[in-house]
Amino acid sequence: LTLPFVFVYALFALGIPGLALQNYPTTSFVEVVVLWCTIIYLYEAFAECVAVWIRNKVVGILVYLSYWIGSFLFSGLFLPLDDLPTIFKLLYYGTPFSYYIRSGYYLLMKDATFEPCDRALTPFEPVCVDSSAGKDVVEALHNILPIFVNEDTMAKDICVLLLMAVLYKTLYILGIIVR
């Protein structure tokens, strides 16, 4: 019952702002919607799991927010994986945002076009590519933020996100049976 609502939510959240206002490439719109639905479903499954296992509502909300903030912080967007201590690398692999950001950014940028940049005219720009191809921009961004890779990892990333969602759904069902 949750999946149809997530899909409609994705169409309104991504379709209107992405296609109408921000000019997302239409070639990868279906893949972006599928990826977005997957991560929203994962967070929904985690919320259900927390709701059934934690009786106190305030503590449950804090656990959910801590998970969301932790997955955002350890996604590789702010701190590259190589800069994290070993214990925090587990958070990188165990939270969903790193998989979502890597695939989502690649899907949105691979077919995008940009204005070329002349390095002689703008020597201090961190990302200056003399090509208008989105893949070249992703390659240049990889030098600054290693999470952005110029390869399609969507199938692997969606599988990991779905495995996480199945884990949370299983814990949710187990919590209903036990309680």
C-alpha positions in Angstrom: 0.0 0.0 0.0 2.9 2.3 0.6 4.5 2.0 -2.8 1.8 3.7 -4.9 1.9 6.7 -2.6 5.7 6.9 -2.7 5.5 6.8 -6.5 2.9 9.6 -6.7 5.0 11.5 -4.2 8.0 11.0 -6.4 6.2 12.3 -9.5 5.2 15.5 -7.8 8.5 16.0 -5.9 10.7 15.3 -8.9 8.5 15.9 -12.0 7.3 19.4 -11.5 10.5 20.9 -10.0 12.9 18.7 -12.0 11.4 18.8 -15.4 9.4 22.0 -15.4 11.5 24.3 -13.3 15.1 22.9 -13.4 15.3 21.3 -16.8 16.4 17.9 -15.7 17.4 15.6 -18.6 14.4 13.6 -19.6 16.5 10.6 -20.7 17.1 9.5 -17.1 13.9 10.7 -15.4 12.5 7.2 -14.9 15.7 5.9 -13.3 15.8 8.9 -11.0 12.2 8.3 -9.9 12.9 4.6 -9.3 16.0 5.5 -7.2 14.1 8.2 -5.3 11.2 5.8 -4.6 13.7 3.2 -3.3 15.3 5.5 -0.7 11.9 7.0 0.4 10.6 3.4 0.8 13.7 2.5 2.8 13.2 5.5 5.2 9.5 4.5 5.5 10.5 1.0 6.4 13.0 2.3 9.0 10.3 4.5 10.5 8.0 1.5 10.8 10.8 -0.5 12.4 11.5 2.2 14.9 7.8 2.7 15.6 7.3 -0.9 16.5 10.4 -1.4 18.6 10.6 1.8 20.5 7.6 2.6 22.7 8.4 6.2 23.6 7.4 8.4 20.7 9.9 11.1 21.4 12.8 8.6 21.6 11.6 7.0 18.4 11.6 10.4 16.6 15.1 11.1 17.9 16.3 7.7 16.7 14.8 8.3 13.3 16.3 11.8 13.1 19.7 10.5 14.3 19.7 7.9 11.5 18.8 10.4 8.9 21.4 13.0 10.0 24.0 10.3 10.4 23.4 8.9 6.9 23.6 12.5 5.5 26.8 13.2 7.4 28.5 10.0 6.6 27.3 9.8 2.9 30.7 10.8 1.6 29.4 14.2 0.5 31.1 16.1 3.3 33.8 13.7 4.4 35.4 11.5 1.8 35.6 7.8 2.6 39.4 7.8 2.7 39.4 10.6 5.4 37.1 8.7 7.8 38.5 6.6 10.6 37.8 2.8 10.3 34.9 2.8 12.7 33.1 5.5 10.8 33.6 3.7 7.5 31.0 1.3 8.8 28.5 4.1 9.0 29.4 5.1 5.4 28.6 1.6 4.1 25.6 1.0 6.5 23.7 4.2 5.8 21.7 4.8 2.6 22.7 8.3 1.4 26.1 7.3 -0.1 24.4 4.9 -2.5 21.6 7.4 -3.3 23.8 10.4 -3.9 26.3 8.6 -6.1 23.7 7.1 -8.4 21.4 10.1 -8.3 24.1 12.6 -9.2 25.4 10.4 -12.0 21.9 9.9 -13.5 21.2 13.6 -13.5 24.6 14.8 -14.8 25.5 12.2 -17.4 23.3 13.6 -20.2 23.3 17.2 -19.0 25.1 19.9 -20.9 27.1 22.8 -19.5 28.8 25.9 -20.8 32.5 25.2 -21.4 34.9 26.9 -19.1 38.3 28.3 -20.2 40.9 27.6 -17.5 43.0 30.7 -18.7 40.1 33.0 -18.0 39.0 31.5 -14.8 42.1 30.0 -13.1 40.6 29.9 -9.6 37.4 27.9 -10.4 37.6 24.5 -8.7 35.6 22.8 -11.5 36.5 24.2 -14.9 36.0 21.9 -17.9 36.5 22.9 -21.5 33.8 20.5 -22.5 30.1 20.9 -22.3 29.4 17.2 -21.6 28.0 16.2 -18.2 30.3 13.2 -17.9 33.3 15.4 -18.1 31.9 17.7 -15.4 31.3 14.6 -13.2 34.9 13.5 -13.8 36.2 17.0 -12.7 33.9 16.9 -9.6 35.4 13.6 -8.7 38.7 15.4 -8.0 36.9 17.4 -5.3 34.3 15.0 -4.0 35.3 11.4 -4.5 31.7 10.1 -4.1 30.8 11.4 -7.6 32.0 8.8 -10.0 31.7 8.6 -13.7 30.2 5.1 -13.9 26.7 3.8 -13.7 26.3 2.1 -10.3 22.5 2.4 -10.1 21.7 -1.3 -10.2 24.2 -2.1 -7.4 23.1 0.9 -5.4 19.3 0.1 -5.7 20.0 -3.5 -4.7 21.8 -2.3 -1.6 19.0 0.1 -0.7 16.4 -2.7 -1.3 18.4 -5.0 1.0 18.4 -2.4 3.7 14.6 -1.9 3.3 14.0 -5.6 3.4 16.1 -5.8 6.6 14.0 -3.0 8.2 10.7 -4.6 7.0 11.8 -7.9 8.5 12.6 -6.3 11.8 9.3 -4.5 11.7 7.4 -7.8 11.1 9.4 -9.5 13.8 8.6 -6.6 16.1 4.8 -7.0 15.5 5.0 -10.7 16.2 7.1 -10.3 19.4 5.0 -7.4 20.7 
